[in-house]
């Protein structure tokens, strides 16, 4: 897509947080806001009559846009009142070369001449003036945790500033002895990529002059932006946009050049989901590029058979989430991968942003005992928590508010909770030796059950089709019931365990993975075939008991957590170990995969949650930006389109077939065309559809 409308060179671009809008700044004195799906301008151009506009940025909440002008003025525009009078930041004594919000939205930075300014993003009051450069400051970049600001200058240095104090923390000199024109922090890292003259370098400012050349262009590198997964870098030099791989162990760097602009490219940036690149040029145009084919510039990683090498790649980029005051007992991730939910001995349930690692809401309080288990409904709307106070609570994932009163019925600690695939009912397991089924709508016990076990229940699982309930516990057995009638489905699995701590069905429903320990403390981890009820694989490696064992969404991998303080990943087909991650200081209680396959999350008695990034070994853990089944599951109908939560348009459905879109067992049923008998063909979808929309071969599945 090419966006045309500016009457002067386009100097700067910024995507809105949801990726739906793009703001652009131009020498024609305007800021324009575009709908990137249609290419239309959302509002009339913003003009402050301050002359050429050199920089623009969105606030993290998407409500404001800030712009910097060459006359020394920065303006903050409210998009809810876009043509009201903007708030002006007037302390600059020269042209404003760059403006930027911190990721947490608390701070706004601007650069002018030899200085950078920090502003309170809520009040727009000045917080600090950062002085120390001997040349003009061209570039700004915040770290992902919003604690550090990097500034790049004509004086050939990069300064790293502590946001809390406004003081310099590190200085990195450029060995190329060229001005710094652009900067970008790598995600979850203190490494900084910098455009220096016609080179791109990778710096570790904490270590002084530790720099690595990435790329040499054919002109000054005016703009750079790392992708959110830290694998790719887009840069602008001359008339070109370049998409390059960032250095990784065992990976050979490569790049591809995107040509099309006819004059100097001033800005290039990724959309937040990494699927698109926007570029701006002196040729007065903005171009949107499809980056989803970026696999062409991602060379395959060398086959790594060394488990320790793969583990080191993953551990190098792990993140810690700190907030709980005691052991974290359970962890789960929302189906869209956006929110991590944890339950702790501190009696609280916490919600975390999986991308930024920040708490989404204040802790959810109400339980009077340890929270042993948390679960999220398949529609991503409800959180369930089970506690040692003998109750189960339901919470709204968006607001954190409780649904109704605590669900009471168990006479002892609730150790496990799990939703049915259709979210209509919930199963719980307790020390009172029962599994109970609850109606989610009424929050009352179902007429089915309770289901009785020989000893305390530690874990409960529901098959993907919702027909089977499985439970394991202190009796060392895995028992199965028909969920509709509450009768045993078949005999229990004959494990050799004294405690079954964890069970989970494979995505196909054909197998189950179990984890626990024997009476001598030895770990036991196995994969069972449901139809034959025989163990088909034993996973050996943990030195102590296994507390959690889960499948990845695609069923290719198994993640485990153990008392030996490690998290491990296994090949689900062969049972072979793939990676071993150490970092927790105490028993690891629970583990969960991020649905995209990019990360695995763990929690421990050390009060810490860790996110382990699997993209460090892309050849070992191939990931996808969009799983069509998962996206359609959460799609909403908007103007005839099934639209993903990210705003991406997935499938267009004609009006006469909207009635075939309905929910069944928690999944969206989509119109299917029987290609084996369909004879209507052509290049236009609309004309083919309307050729005979009454044809019975068009039907719903």
Rosetta blueprint (number, residue, H / E / L):
1 X L
2 X E
3 X E
4 X E
5 X L
6 X L
7 X L
8 X L
9 X L
10 X E
11 X E
12 X E
13 X E
14 X E
15 X E
16 X L
17 X L
18 X L
19 X L
20 X L
21 X E
22 X E
23 X E
24 X E
25 X E
26 X E
27 X L
28 X L
29 X L
30 X E
31 X E
32 X E
33 X E
34 X E
35 X E
36 X L
37 X L
38 X L
39 X L
40 X L
41 X E
42 X L
43 X L
44 X L
45 X L
46 X E
47 X E
48 X L
49 X L
50 X L
51 X L
52 X L
53 X E
54 X E
55 X E
56 X E
57 X E
58 X E
59 X L
60 X L
61 X L
62 X L
63 X L
64 X E
65 X E
66 X E
67 X E
68 X E
69 X E
70 X L
71 X L
72 X L
73 X L
74 X E
75 X E
76 X E
77 X E
78 X E
79 X H
80 X H
81 X H
82 X L
83 X L
84 X L
85 X L
86 X L
87 X E
88 X E
89 X E
90 X L
91 X L
92 X L
93 X L
94 X L
95 X L
96 X E
97 X E
98 X E
99 X E
100 X E
101 X E
102 X L
103 X L
104 X L
105 X L
106 X L
107 X E
108 X E
109 X E
110 X E
111 X E
112 X E
113 X L
114 X L
115 X E
116 X E
117 X E
118 X E
119 X E
120 X E
121 X L
122 X L
123 X L
124 X L
125 X L
126 X E
127 X E
128 X E
129 X E
130 X E
131 X E
132 X L
133 X L
134 X L
135 X L
136 X L
137 X E
138 X E
139 X E
140 X E
141 X E
142 X E
143 X L
144 X L
145 X L
146 X L
147 X L
148 X E
149 X E
150 X E
151 X E
152 X E
153 X E
154 X L
155 X L
156 X L
157 X E
158 X E
159 X E
160 X E
161 X E
162 X E
163 X L
164 X L
165 X L
166 X L
167 X E
168 X E
169 X E
170 X E
171 X E
172 X E
173 X E
174 X L
175 X L
176 X L
177 X L
178 X L
179 X L
180 X E
181 X E
182 X E
183 X E
184 X E
185 X E
186 X L
187 X L
188 X L
189 X L
190 X L
191 X E
192 X E
193 X E
194 X E
195 X E
196 X E
197 X L
198 X L
199 X E
200 X E
201 X E
202 X E
203 X E
204 X E
205 X H
206 X H
207 X H
208 X L
209 X L
210 X L
211 X E
212 X E
213 X E
214 X E
215 X E
216 X E
217 X L
218 X L
219 X L
220 X L
221 X E
222 X E
223 X E
224 X E
225 X E
226 X E
227 X L
228 X L
229 X L
230 X L
231 X L
232 X E
233 X E
234 X E
235 X E
236 X E
237 X E
238 X L
239 X L
240 X E
241 X E
242 X E
243 X E
244 X E
245 X E
246 X L
247 X L
248 X L
249 X L
250 X L
251 X L
252 X L
253 X L
254 X L
255 X E
256 X E
257 X E
258 X E
259 X L
260 X L
261 X L
262 X L
263 X L
264 X L
265 X E
266 X E
267 X E
268 X E
269 X E
270 X E
271 X L
272 X L
273 X L
274 X L
275 X L
276 X E
277 X E
278 X E
279 X E
280 X E
281 X E
282 X L
283 X L
284 X L
285 X E
286 X E
287 X E
288 X E
289 X E
290 X E
291 X L
292 X L
293 X L
294 X H
295 X H
296 X H
297 X H
298 X L
299 X L
300 X L
301 X L
302 X L
303 X L
304 X L
305 X L
306 X L
307 X H
308 X H
309 X H
310 X H
311 X H
312 X H
313 X H
314 X H
315 X H
316 X L
317 X L
318 X L
319 X E
320 X E
321 X E
322 X E
323 X L
324 X L
325 X L
326 X L
327 X L
328 X E
329 X E
330 X E
331 X E
332 X E
333 X E
334 X L
335 X L
336 X L
337 X L
338 X L
339 X E
340 X E
341 X E
342 X E
343 X E
344 X E
345 X L
346 X L
347 X L
348 X L
349 X E
350 X E
351 X E
352 X E
353 X E
354 X L
355 X L
356 X L
357 X L
358 X L
359 X E
360 X L
361 X L
362 X L
363 X L
364 X E
365 X L
366 X L
367 X L
368 X L
369 X L
370 X L
371 X E
372 X E
373 X E
374 X E
375 X E
376 X E
377 X L
378 X L
379 X L
380 X L
381 X L
382 X E
383 X E
384 X E
385 X E
386 X E
387 X E
388 X L
389 X L
390 X L
391 X E
392 X E
393 X E
394 X E
395 X E
396 X E
397 X L
398 X L
399 X L
400 X L
401 X L
402 X E
403 X E
404 X E
405 X E
406 X E
407 X E
408 X E
409 X L
410 X L
411 X L
412 X L
413 X L
414 X E
415 X E
416 X E
417 X E
418 X E
419 X E
420 X L
421 X L
422 X L
423 X L
424 X L
425 X E
426 X E
427 X E
428 X E
429 X E
430 X E
431 X L
432 X L
433 X L
434 X E
435 X E
436 X E
437 X E
438 X E
439 X E
440 X L
441 X L
442 X L
443 X L
444 X E
445 X E
446 X L
447 X L
448 X L
449 X L
450 X L
451 X E
452 X E
453 X L
454 X L
455 X L
456 X L
457 X E
458 X E
459 X E
460 X E
461 X E
462 X E
463 X L
464 X L
465 X L
466 X L
467 X L
468 X E
469 X E
470 X E
471 X E
472 X E
473 X E
474 X L
475 X L
476 X L
477 X L
478 X E
479 X E
480 X E
481 X E
482 X E
483 X L
484 X L
485 X L
486 X L
487 X L
488 X E
489 X E
490 X E
491 X E
492 X E
493 X E
494 X L
495 X L
496 X L
497 X L
498 X L
499 X E
500 X E
501 X E
502 X E
503 X E
504 X E
505 X E
506 X L
507 X L
508 X L
509 X L
510 X L
511 X E
512 X E
513 X E
514 X E
515 X E
516 X E
517 X E
518 X L
519 X L
520 X L
521 X L
522 X L
523 X E
524 X E
525 X E
526 X E
527 X E
528 X E
529 X E
530 X L
531 X L
532 X L
533 X L
534 X E
535 X E
536 X E
537 X E
538 X E
539 X L
540 X L
541 X L
542 X L
543 X L
544 X L
545 X L
546 X E
547 X E
548 X E
549 X E
550 X E
551 X E
552 X L
553 X L
554 X L
555 X L
556 X L
557 X E
558 X E
559 X E
560 X E
561 X E
562 X E
563 X L
564 X L
565 X L
566 X E
567 X E
568 X E
569 X E
570 X E
571 X E
572 X L
573 X L
574 X L
575 X L
576 X L
577 X E
578 X E
579 X E
580 X E
581 X E
582 X E
583 X L
584 X L
585 X L
586 X L
587 X L
588 X E
589 X E
590 X E
591 X E
592 X E
593 X E
594 X L
595 X L
596 X L
597 X L
598 X L
599 X E
600 X E
601 X E
602 X E
603 X E
604 X E
605 X L
606 X L
607 X L
608 X E
609 X E
610 X E
611 X E
612 X E
613 X E
614 X H
615 X H
616 X H
617 X H
618 X L
619 X L
620 X L
621 X L
622 X L
623 X L
624 X L
625 X L
626 X L
627 X L
628 X H
629 X H
630 X H
631 X H
632 X H
633 X H
634 X L
635 X L
636 X E
637 X E
638 X E
639 X L
640 X L
641 X E
642 X E
643 X E
644 X L
645 X L
646 X L
647 X L
648 X L
649 X E
650 X E
651 X E
652 X E
653 X L
654 X L
655 X H
656 X H
657 X H
658 X H
659 X H
660 X H
661 X L
662 X E
663 X E
664 X E
665 X L
666 X L
667 X E
668 X E
669 X E
670 X L
671 X E
672 X E
673 X E
674 X L
675 X L
676 X L
677 X L
678 X L
679 X L
680 X L
681 X L
682 X L
683 X L
684 X L
685 X H
686 X H
687 X H
688 X H
689 X H
690 X H
691 X H
692 X L
693 X L
694 X L
695 X L
696 X L
697 X L
698 X E
699 X E
700 X E
701 X L
